[in-house]
């Protein structure tokens, strides 16, 4: 049995089942979840049956696709309903996310952005950080099974007391995860996160609730050994959870509205639209979803997308590209729309540019435009540095939800050849207008897609000039994942994930692979910021105590100061000291660790490293030789806003 075979379970259901267990059964819960995951399952309509053993069955009833009540999980064992099996099944199933409402045909993909610090706490200053610190007060007991009641609509300029209480609970469970690490954040800790998420949703804090659910999902992936799990994702999710919890208590006005978030992603009416196709890209997610996304532009240069994503992986992505677009009565496929146009009436558009496919939407095929013709040609006019700054704002981990924008760059480049990197080979190109050297990488390495073959073929055509569309990859040097390009013959465009180029398409078929000159910024010029970033990430798998046992960090702090990063050195020193600090009472007994103070230091360090990384990325695109060295100083790295408080 895998989690994907079970229906999603509402967070409050899982939390209540775990809270109702006796202390003895709670200790056995993680083992029960592991054992249950090996048992066979059977689906019959809305009911999934798990064979606990030869004589006992466990049933999950999910009308509408979600297990919404405690009574919907039943067990046939003698101890039911007070058995561990019901809680184990709820913990093994995916957590239902009632916060986000994805567009029809798209896979849910909640994004997270980190701000920092605890409610009511004072973060370490950016320069001379003390070796320790304290943060927020303790929070109410999260083990209660009492359901929270919805809060009244809050005043526009400040959070209500109920919202602040919910934010404090979010902070408390996030700090507990940092204290225990992935290894210690089992089903009981995850249930506390789910209870806090449910309470936050009832208190009109959907952004914090979504962040807590993201942490639960990533913790389960980490503990299950999911190959798609990345520690950096959990770092970001925890920083989002803790930062959002802090900001609820300090924000006001428009900032508070952004921190609260929105319960749904609304599709607002946009009247009649004239759309011009740009390109189509495959979408393959780590969760097993696949499909296609077609990018289109309006006459004023605004970008929108038409997507079709569902379970199926890369195989489905290749098939969807040749299916009819789900928009009005048009007969165009996704690949055809990428080179044609549409006239849409009754259009609805989400804040991130997705076009709705409601019953009132009408669409007919219209003439498209070449990349060299209006209204598409102006997309290539802004300087590369300006485009990179705009794209970085949209992918920044500090970006507010529904902030708009996109992460695409439109460049006119000359290909230089292949460049070997530790992770593989990329294609080096020079911007024709700005002169910046850009590394073009594969958008998806799945062999079922054409990305890798096309990029290696283009590497055999140095000197070729192309218009390209790529997605910004945050790095200390200009870097894009290549999505589409003009055809080398200039006759049309190429969707690099779907269309396959041949040697006959190149200006000089059969030319050997050209080794491009090494771009500026070798290993010796890399920023030592990774010394702090590594400690931030090491906390997540093993917890606070493991970081406290790592030993002295004086040499690492000295290296950061020599590189012009005194703030990073101070944060590293304070983080290590906070992790190792344990007070004793008058009898010499160890007192509980200051989990809130450590969480505040960790959050400041996580926020700072991300800010410097983004600053390096922005600086790399600026014209001039200094932009490509891959180094950073306090002058180029903006200090986190919350850290200045």
N, C-alpha and C positions, 0 to 999 in steps of 0.2 A: 504494500500500500504506500502511496505517496500522497503528499498534501494536495496535489492537483486532483486526486481522485475523490476528495471529500468536498462537500459544499462549504462555502464560507460561513463562519459563525460570527454573529454579532459580538462586539467586544464585551458588552455588559453580560452576555450569557456566559462566556468563558470566565470572566472575572467572578461572577456569582458562584459558579460551580466550584472554582478553586477555593474561594473564601469559605464555602460551606464544608470543606473537608476538615477532618480532625487533624491536629498537628502530626499524628503518626502517619496518616495517609499523605499529607503534604510532602513528607520526606520521601515517600515512595513514588511521587508523581512523575518525576523525570524518567525513572526506570520504566514506569507504566507507559509513558508516551513512546519511548524507544521500542518496547515490546509490541505495542499496538501497531507501530509502523510496519512490522513484518507480517501482519495478518492479512488474509485475503479480504477483498471487498466485493460487493455486488450492488449495482444500482437498478432500482425498479421505479421509474417515474421520478417523483420528488423525494424518494427515500433511498438512502444509502445504508447498506447493512454490512457490518464488520463482524467476522467470525472470531470472537475472543478466544474460544476453544471449540472442541467438538460439540459441546452441549450448550454453549452460551453465545447469544448474538446481541450485538449493540446496534441500535438504529438511530440514524440522524434524519429527521424529517425536515425538508427545506422547501416549503411552498414558496414559489417566487424565486427560488435559487439560493435563499439565505436561511440559515437556522436562526430564527428570530426570538425564540423563547427557550427557557430552561427545560420546560416539559417536552420540547421537540427532540430531546436526546434521551432515549430510554435504553435500559440494560436489562437482560434477563437473568443476571446472576442473583444469588441469594441475598447479597448485601444491598442490592438496589432499593431505593435510589441513593443511598448514602455510600455507594461504592466509588472507587477511584477511576473506574473505567469511563464514566460519563465525562469527568473532568479531563481525563487523558485524551479522549476523542476530540473534545473542544480545543485542547491545546495543540493537537496534531493537525487540525484543519486550518486553512487560511483565515486570517482575520478579515471580516467584512469591513469595507470602508464606506460608511454612509456619508462621508464629508464631500468627496469629489464626485462630480457627475460628468464622466467623460463624454465626448462627442460620440454620436452613433457611429459604430464601425471602428472605433479606436480602442486600443488597450489602455487601461488605467495606468498612468505613470506619474504619480505625485512627485513634484519636485521639491527640493529642500534648499533653503538658503540659510547660512548661519549668521546671526548676530551674536552679542555676548553679555553675560553676567547674571548673577543671581538676583532675585527680587529682594530689594532692600540692602544689597551688599555694595561695597566699594571695591572696585577692581584695582589691582596694582597699577601704579602709574606707569607711563611709557618709558621712563628713564630709570630712576633709581628705585627699583622694586625692593620692598622688604623681603626678608627670607620667608615670611609667612603671612597669614592674614585670616580674617574671619569673614563669613558671609551670612546668608540669611538664617533666620531662626528655624526651628524645627517645624514640621508640618503636621496636620492632622493625620490620624491613623488611616492608612489606605486599605487596611484589611476589612473594613466594614462592608457588609453586603447591602446596606441600605441604599436604595436607588435615589439619586439626586433628582430634584424637581427643576423643570426649566425655569431659567431666570427671566425676569421681565426685560423688555428691550432696554439696553443701556443708553445712558446719556451720550451725546456725540463727542464730548470733550474729555471724558475720563472713564476709567473702568469702574464697574460696580464692585462693592465688597465681595459679592459672590464670584465675580470673575477673578479678582485678586486671590481669593482662596483657591480657586481652581488652578490658577497659574502657579501658586506655591506648591500645590500637589504635583504639578508637572515637573517643577524644578526638583522636588524631593525624589521622585522616581528616576529622573535622569541622573541625579547625583549618585543614587544607589547603584545604577548600572556602571558608572565609572568606578565606584568603589569595588564592586565585585568583578568587573570584567566579563567578557563573553563566557568564560568557563563557569563563572558563578551566577550568571543571570539566567537561571533555569525557568521552569514553567511558573513558579510562584512569583518571581520577579516580573515576568512578562504579564502575568495577570494583574499585578499592581499597575503596570503601564496601561493595560487595557481599561482598568477602572478609571484611571486618571484621564484617559482619552475620552471615555464616555461622559464623564462629568464635565470636561472642557467643552464637549459638543453641546451638552444641555445648557451650558452657561454662555453660549454664543461665541465660542472660541474655536472655530473649525480649523484654523491654521495650526494651533497647538495640538489639537486632537489628531490631525493628519500626521504631524511630526512624530507623535508618540506611536502611532500605528506603523510608521515607517521604521522606527527603531525596533519594534517587535518583529516585523517581517525580516529585517536584516539579522537580528539576533538568532532567529530560527534558522535562517540560511547558513549562518556561521557555524552554529552548533551541529547542523546536519551535514556539514562538509560540502555544501553546494559549490560546484566549480565556478559559478558566476559571481560568488560573493567576493567583495573587495573591502578591505579594512577601511580604505579612504571613504567609501560610501557610508559606513557606520559612523565614522568621525564627523562627516558632514551632517548626518541625521541627528546625532547627539547634540552637535553645536546648534542646529536649528531648534531642537526641543528646548535646550537650556536658554538660548538667546531669546526665543519667543516668550518663554515664561518670565524672564526678567523684564522685557520691554512692556508687557501688559501693565506692570505696575508703574512704569515711568513715562510711557508715551501718552500723547494727547492729540486731539484733532485728527488730521489726515494720517499721521503716523500710527495712531492707535487703530484707525480703521484698517490699515494695511496689516498690522500685527494681529488683529482679530481674524482677518481673513474673510473669505466668503464661503458660504455653505455649498454653493454651486457655481459652476462656470457658466454664466449666462450667455445666451446667443441673442444679441441685439439686432433688431431690424436694420437693414442697410439699403433698402430700396432696390433700385435697378443698378446692376453692375456690368461693366464691359470688361471681360477678363482676357488676358493674353498669356498663353502657356509659355513656361520657361524650361522646365525639365521634370523628370520623374525619378524618384529614388526609391530603392527597396528599403523596407523597414523590417529588421529582424531584432527582436529583443531577447534578453537573457531569460525571460520568463516563458519563452517558447512561442511567442506571438510572431506573426509575419504578415506582410502586406506591402502596400505601395502608398507613396505620398507624392502627389503632383503639386508643384509650385506654380502659381499664376500671379500675374501683376495687373493692377488696375491702371488706367491712363495716368494717374498722378504718381505712380511708382510704388504704391502700397502693395505688399506681398501677402497673399493668402494661400491656403493649402486645401486640397481635397484628398482625404485619406480613406483607406480601407484596410484596417488592421484587425486581425482576429487570431485565435490559436492556429498554429500551422507551421511556423518556422520559415526557413529560406525557400522550401518548396512551394509554400503558399504564396510567398512574395513574388516568385517568378510567374505563377499563374495569374495573380491578381493584376499584374501589369497589363495584361491583354483582356481584362474584363471591362465591361461598361462602367463608367463613372456613376456613382450613386448621387446624382444631382439633376433634378428635374427630369425632362424627357430626352435628354441628349443620348445619342448612340455612340459617342466617342469613348474609346478606351482610355486608360490612364496614359499610356505611351502616346496615343494620338493627341490627347489634350495637351501634353507637354510641348507640342509643336503647333497647336491650333489655337482657337479662341472660343469663348462662350459669351452669350448675352443672357444675363440672369435677371429675372424679376422676382420680387419678394424675397430677396436674399437676406439671410441671417448670418452674422459673423461673431465669433467668440473674441474675447480680448487678445488671444494669441494668434488670431488670423484664420482659424479654422472655419470653413464654410459649412453651415448647417444644411441638412437634407430633409427638411420638414415637408409636409404635404403641400404647403402653400408656395414652395419654391418652384419656379419654372425656369428652364434653361434650354437654349437652342444653340446649335453650332454656328460659329462665326469665324471670320478670317483671323488668323494669327498674325504675328509679326516676327521678323528676323531679329536676332540679337543686335544687329547693327542698325535697326530701324527704331523710330519712336513707337511706343513709349518705353521700349526695353533698353535701348542704347544708353540713356542717361544713368542706368544702374551701374555702368562701368566708369562713370566720370569722376566720382569723388576719389581723392587720394587714398592709397592703401591704408595709411595711418589713420585717417578719419573713419574708414570703414571698419578697421580693426577695433577702434575705440567704441564704436557703436555696437559691434557684435559682442565685445567683451562685457558691455553693460547688460546685455540680455542673458549671457551665460554666467554672470557673476553669482557667486554664492550669497551675495548680499542683495541681489535684486529682489524687489518686492513682488509678490504675486500679481499677475495681470499687469505687469509693467510694460508689456508690449515689446516690440522689436524682434529681431531674429539674429541668428548667429552665422549668416551667410556672407561671404565676401565675393565680389565680382571683380576679377583682375584680368589685365591684358599682359601676358607673360611670354618670355622666350625660354624654351626648354634648354637646359644645360647638360643633363645626363643623370645617371644614377649615383647615389651616395650611400655607402654602407654605414649602418648604425648598429649598435649592439642588439636592438630589437628586430633588425631586418634591413631591407633596402627601401629607400625613398627616392623620389624624383626631385632634383634641384632645378629651380626655375628662377629667372630674374624678372622683376616687374619692369615692363617696358617704360613706364612713365617715371616711377619713383626710384628705380634701380635697386630696390631691396631684394635680397636673396630669400626665397621662400622654399621650404621643404614641403613637398606634396606627398601625402601618405595615402594608404589604402583605407577607404571608409569602412569596409567590412571584408575580413579575410575568408569568409565562408567560400569554399571552392565551388558551390553551386551558383555563386554570383560572379560577375565579370570584372569586378574591381581590380583584383591583383593582376590578371592577364593584361588588361588594358594599360595599367600603369607601367608594367615592365616593357610593353611594346612601345609606349611613348618615350621611354628612356633610350630607345634606339634611334630617336630622331632629334638629335641636338640641333639647335638653331631654328627649330620650328616655332612660329609664333601662333599663340592660341588665345582665345578668350575662354576663361575658365570660371566655374562657380565652385566654391569650396566652403566647408564648414570650419570655423575657427577652432583650432586646438590650442588651449592655453599652454604656453611653454615660454621659456626664456629666449626663444628665437622665433622668427616668423614661421608659422606652421599651419597647414590646412589639410583636412581630409578631402580629397578630390572627388567631386560628385558628378560634374558634367563639364563638357568642353565643346568648343566649336570643332567641326570636323577638320582634320588636317588639310583637306582639299578646299575648305571654305564653303562647301556646298550646303551643309546643314549643321545639326548639332548632334552630340553623342551623349546618351544617358549611360554613364560609365558603369553602373551597376547592372544594367540590362543588355545594352548593345555591346557586341563584341567586334572590336577593330581587327583588321587583318593587315599583314605587311603591305598588301596592295594599296591600302588606304594612306600609307605614309609617303611623304615627298621623295624619299630615297629608300625604296624597299630593300631589305636585306642588309642594311648597315649594321655593324657590330654595336654592342652596347657601349655607350660612351661613358667613361668614368669622369664625372664632373670634378672640378677642383674643390678641395675641402673648404666649406664655408667658414667664416670667422667664428670664434667662440669654441675653442676646444675644451677638453676636460680640465685643463689647468685654470681656465677662467670661470668655471662654474661657481655660483654662489654657495657658501657653506650653510645656507638656510636649512638644508636637509638635516643638520644636526638637531635643530629644534623640532622640525617636522617629524623626525623619526621618533622622538620622545613622546610627542603628542599621539602618534599612532600606536606606540608600544603600550600605552595605558589601556587602550580599548580591549585587546585580547585578554590581558592578564590582570588588569585592575590596578588600583593605587599602590598596593603593597609591593607589587613587582617593580614598579618604577622607583619606589623608595629604596630598594635593595640594589640598584644599579651602580651605586658608588659615586665617587666625586665627579662633578662635571666642570671643574675649574678649567681644565685644558680646552674643553669644547667652548666654554664661554669666552675664553681668551681669544680663540680663533675667530669667533663671531665678532668680537670687538675690533680685531685687526682688520676684518673685512668691512668695517664701517657699519656694523649692525649692533650697536649697544643695546637697543631695545630688545632684540632677540636674545642677547646674552643675559639681560636682566630677567626676562621671562623664563628662560631655561633654568637659571639659578633658583628663582622663586618656585617654579614647578617642582623641581627636585626636592627642595627643602620642605615644601608643603606635603609632598608624598611621604617623606621620611619622618615627619614630626609626629610624635605620640607623647602626650602628656601623662603624668602619673599623679595619683592622689597621695594623701599624706602617708599611706601605708605602702607606697611603692607599687601599687597596682596600676596597670595600664588603663587609661580612660578611653572611651570611644574616640575614634579618629574624627577629625573635623572634615567630614565629607563635603559640607557646603563650601568651606574655604578652599579645599582642593579643587572642587568643580569650578569655582570662580577663576582660579589660576589656570586650569586646563583650558577653559573656554577662551580666556584672553590669549593664550598661546595659539590655540587653533584658529582664532579669528585673525591674529597677526600674520601667521604663516600664509594663510590664504590671501590676505591683502597684499603681501609682498610678492607672492607668485603672480597675482594679477597685474601688479605694477610692473614687474619684469616683462610680462607679455606685452603690455601697452608700450613700454619703452622700446622693445625690440622692433616694433613696426615704424618707429620714428626715423626719418632720414638722418644719415650721418653715421660715421664709423663707430661711435660709442654705443649706438643702439644695439649692436649685435654681439657685444662681449659676453652677455649672459651673467653679469654681475649686478649687485644691488647695494645701495647704501641707504642710510636713513633719509637722505635727501630725495631719493627716487621712490621710496616706499612710504605711502601715506599711512598714518597711524590710525588704528581702528577708532571709530567715533566713540564707542562705548568705553574704550580704555582711557579716554581723556576726561571722563567724568570724575 
